Amino acid sequence: MSKKIVAIVGSYRKEGTIDAAVEAILAGARERGAATHTIYLTEQHIEFCRNCRTCTQEPGAKRHKCPHHDDMEPILEEIEAADAVVLGSPVNCGNVTAIFRRFLERLLGSFYWPWGQPAPKLRKVPSKRKAVLVASSAMPGPMIPLFTGTMGALRLTAKALHAKPVGRMCIGLSSGEVHHALSARRLARARRLGMRLAA
Ligand SMILES: Cc1cc2nc3c(=O)[nH]c(=O)nc-3n(C[C@H](O)[C@H](O)[C@H](O)COP(=O)(O)O)c2cc1C
């Protein structure tokens, strides 16, 4: 059966570096027969988490619903039905973008965290979901995991989505021109990662 892959784009613009890299990954996955869908966070109605912690109070594997009535629930249902996720965000002010962070904070229901318990515990959910993490920056790519919190935030997002990272791309020096063209090497790597997600 063909694999279902959902991408979350946390960039503020379409056809920017993140969008292009995510699309190259998905194109690789489609070559292997996967069905793909890209969710642009800029187009979603997602409220801020209000720390009411309704979603974290009950133990067990089940994520409890958030009292907000916005686009998060259908997004989560789609991810829960998917075999893999691609999570992409530019480095903004040393971390993921504000819209990506807002999405991440709304994943709190993946954790059991009743009032009085000092730290959240990830709910135990059997999952074979895979993830590829994509970040882009003005600084050179190897500096992203060393000097920013971006990869940590993308990894935490994958964890909350019960997805195991199987690859990542750190695309640096991407703000030299309005639309940074991905090199042939990067495009080939993106394609390989997509194929890995579809395997
Ligand atoms: C508000 C803002 C903050 C940024 N902060 C950083 C930063 O801290 N470090 C960095 O290397 N690049 C930073 N950048 C550059 C972006 O990470 C870079 O242009 C990115 O590749 C944009 O992705 P996009 O093409 O998908 O929009 C920032 C850009 C903006 C607009």
The ligand as an ORCA input file, in Angstrom:
! r2SCAN-3c Opt
* xyz 0 1
  C      12.710     37.637     11.295
  C      13.864     36.836     10.757
  C      14.794     36.342     11.637
  C      15.889     35.624     11.167
  N      16.790     35.138     12.067
  C      17.861     34.432     11.615
  C      18.823     33.935     12.537
  O      18.710     34.081     13.744
  N      19.871     33.258     12.034
  C      20.044     33.027     10.674
  O      21.025     32.414     10.286
  N      19.113     33.459      9.786
  C      18.034     34.163     10.220
  N      17.099     34.619      9.320
  C      17.226     34.248      7.873
  C      16.315     33.069      7.497
  O      16.570     31.960      8.332
  C      16.547     32.621      6.059
  O      16.344     33.697      5.184
  C      15.649     31.450      5.722
  O      16.308     30.618      4.826
  C      14.299     31.860      5.168
  O      13.551     30.715      4.774
  P      12.440     30.833      3.607
  O      13.200     31.026      2.326
  O      11.697     29.539      3.644
  O      11.586     32.026      3.920
  C      16.016     35.354      9.766
  C      15.036     35.850      8.889
  C      13.988     36.586      9.375
  C      12.961     37.135      8.404
*
